[in-house]
Amino acid sequence: MKHEIQTSLKIRKLHSVEDLENVRRLESLVWSFEDSVPVNQSVAVVKNGGFILGAYYQEKLIGFQYSFPGFDGKKVYLVSHSLGIHPDFRKFGIGEMLKRAQKNTAGEMGYDVITWTYDPLETVNGNLNLHKLGAVVCTYIPNIYGEMSDQLNAGIATDRFLVEWWVSQSNINSVTGNNHHSAIDLKECEHGWLIDKVNLTLNQNHISVSVPGDFQEIKRADLTLAIDWRRKTRDVFSHYLNHGWIVTDLVKDKEHQGQYLYLMEKGDHHYGYKTNHS
């Protein structure tokens, strides 16, 4: 089924009001009507340097990707605003296909970097963004959206990684987690693992940071433990990103069941473009 859908899938840029109305209907199904982008705004985006991609299976819109231009006073970049897949077509790799189409389209339009944010404790997103796509992270943003009441974010600060996906750069995630020095020591607990100690004095070129494989399950089982994970990983990521390391990959933690490892490198990379969040 997955192969059949992927080989039959057609991805194209959307321009017409009718197509953009269909995108809004799909957005409303994926999230809610209130969270969907009005069509007049979508039209303005596609006419002014942005684009919206639609993924079609048997002539039906089943996925979309929405990008608009950003500018920080010095540099123009592409902001990857949202990506949605119809609930009946998830887990078929359509999101990755849309992201790769986004990268190709961005290159054709002259962009050299694409940015977006995601929660570093959501490893499904981390696996796609870093491990599969080969993007990197140079910036940690604490509580970017403030308090939110939706199911995924309620009760915990909305910290985010700022992803940088360089259009002309291939993956650099080539060093395995076994060669990294750990910035977090773990201790087993009732609901998996808790952080026993953090180490902010490492000076090795390669370090790793352990995170839970299913953060939402921890939130449901023990919100206090989830908040502890948020606060302590914030300390670790903020420290090392501010001192010259970058996040290059996410892999399974072979020593701690159910955990994943973010891999970080320090060195003279050309990465490090940061948008202005002031």
N, C-alpha and C positions, 0 to 999 in steps of 0.2 A: 504493500500500500504506500509506504513512504517513497519508494523509488518511483512508483507510478505517478504520484503527485508531483514530486520534484521534477521529473522529466517532462511533465505536461504543463508545469507552471509557467506563466508568462508574466513578466514584470515590465512595467512601462511607466513613464512620467505622465502625470495627470494634469490636465489643463482646463477642461470644460466644467461649467457649473454643475452639470449633471453628474460627472465623475466625482466632483468634490462633495456633492450632496450625499453620494453613496459612501464616501469616506466618513462623513459625519455620522451617518446611520451605523456604520461599523464601529466607530469610536463609542457611540452611545451604548452599543451592545457590549463592548469590551469593558467600559468603565461606567459612564452614566451620561445622560444628555447634558447635564450641567457641566461636566468636565470636558465635553467635546468642543472642538474649535469651530466657531461660526464660519459659514461658507464665505462671507464677505472678507474675513481675515485670511482664509486659505487662498482666495483669489489674489489678494494683495501680495501674499508671500510668493506665489509662483510667478508673478509678474515683476518681482523686484529682487531677484537673485537667489531665491529659495526654490525648493522643489518638493513635490509629494510623489512618492512611488506607490503604485498599486500592484498587488500580486493577485493574478487571476487563475482560477482553476475551473475549467469547463465554463468559461465566460462569466464566472461569478467572482466578485471581489471578496477575497478571504484574508487579505492582509494589506497593511499600508505602512509607509515610513515617511515621516514629516520632518523636513529640515529647513532652517532659515538662516540667513547670514547674520553674523555677529561682528562687532567692532569694539575694540577697547581703547580707541584713541590712537593706536599705533598700527594695528594689524587687523585685517579682515580674516575671519575664519568661519567655518560652517558649524552651526549648532544643530545637533541631532535631538530634536525636541521629543518625539514620541514614535513608538512602533507598536502596532497592535495586530493580533492574529485572531481570527474567528475561533471561538471556543471549540468548534468541531474539528479544527485543523491544527491544533497545537501538538507539539512533540514530533513534528515531521521535518524539522530543520528549516522552516520557512523564514523564521526570524534571521537566521544566519545568511540565508540567500538574499534577503532584503538588505541586510547590512553590507554585503559585498557589492550589491548593485548600487547602493548609496555611495560607496567608496569610488566605484568606477565613474559614476555620474559627477561626483565632486571633482575628480581629476579632470574630466572633460570640460568642466566649467571654470577651471583654474584655481580651485581651492587646494591648499597644501596640508591643511590639518582640519580634522573634525573633532568636536568636543561634545561631551555629554556627562551627566552625573549618574551615579548609582550608589546604593548602600553597600559598603564593603563587607557587611555581614550577610549579604544575600549571595550565596556562592553560586547559584544557578546563573545569575547575571555576571558574576566574576569569571566563571568558566567560559562563557561566550565572549565577553569583552576582551579578556586578556589571553586566555589559553587558545581559543579558536581563532579570534580575529587578529591577535598580536598587537593590540593596543597597549599603552603604558599609562601609568598614573604618576604624576609629579606633585599633586596638590590634594590636601585633605581639608574639607570645609565642614566645621562643626555646626550642627543644628541649622542648616541652610534655610529650611522652610519653616522653622519654629515648630510649635506643637500642632500635630495633625491628628484627626480623630478617626481616620479610616482604619480598616482592619489590619493593614500591614504596618502602620506607623504609630498607632495609638499607644500612649504610655511611655514612649521612648524618644530621645532626641533624634532629629532627622539629619544625622551626619552623612556626608557623601564624599566619595572619591570623585575628582574631576578627571575624566578619561581624555587622553590625547591619542588620536589615531592619525598617524602621519600617512598621507596618501601614497607617497613614493617609498615608504620604508617597509621592509619585510619584517617578519617576526624576529625578536631577539631573545625569546624565551627558550634558551638552549641549555641552561645549567639546571640540573636536578636538585630537588630539595635536600638530598643527602649531603650535598656539598655546602650547605648554608648553616650558619650559626644561629641558634634560636634566640629570639628576643623575648620569648614568653615561655615560662615553665608552667606545666599543667599539673593539676591534682584531680583525681577521679572523685565524682560526687554522685548524688542520687539521680541527677538528670543529665549525666554524661561527664563533662569536664568543666572545671572552673580554673581560673587563672590564679596560680599559686604565687608567682613572682614575675615582674617585668624587668628587663635589662635594658637600660638606656645608655650603656657605656660601651657597647660593641663598636669596634672600628674596622671590622673585616669588610672586604669588598662585597661579600655575599651573605645576606642574613635572611631569616624566615620568620614569619609571624603566623601563628596558629589561630584559626577561626572555626566556629562550629559549622558543621555541614548542613544543619537545619535550624536556623536561628528562630524561625517562627514557632517551631515546636518548643524551643526553650522558653520563648515568651509565653506560650500557653501554659507551660508547666510551672514556670518559676520566673515571674517578672523581675524580681530582685536580682536573680542571676543574670538575666538578659541585660539589665541596666549596668551591671558590673562589667560584662563583656564590652558594652558600648564605651564606657568610661575608660577602661584600661587599654583597649585597642586604640582609642582616640589618642591617648598619651603616647603610645608606641609609634603609630603611624605619623602623627604630627611631628614628633621629635626627629625621626629618621628622614622623612621627606624634607623637612626644613634644613637638614644637614647634608644634603647632597645625594641621598639614595633615591631610586625610583622603583616603583612596583612593576615587575615585568611579567609575572605569571601567577597562576593559581593551580596547585596540584593537590592530590590526595595526601594526607598525612599518614604514612605507612606505620608509624609508631603508635598513633592514638586513633582508635576506631571512631569513625564518624566525624573526624576533624579534617580540615583542609589547611594548606600552607600557602600564604602569599610569599612569593620569592621577591627579594629586593636586591638591587645591584647599586654599587657606588662606582662612579667613574666619569670620564670625560665624554659624556653623551651629548648629542646635539638636541636631545629632548629638553623639555623644561619650559615650553611656551605656556604662560599662565594668563588666563583672562582676568579682568579686573572685577572683583566682587565687592568693591567698596560701595 
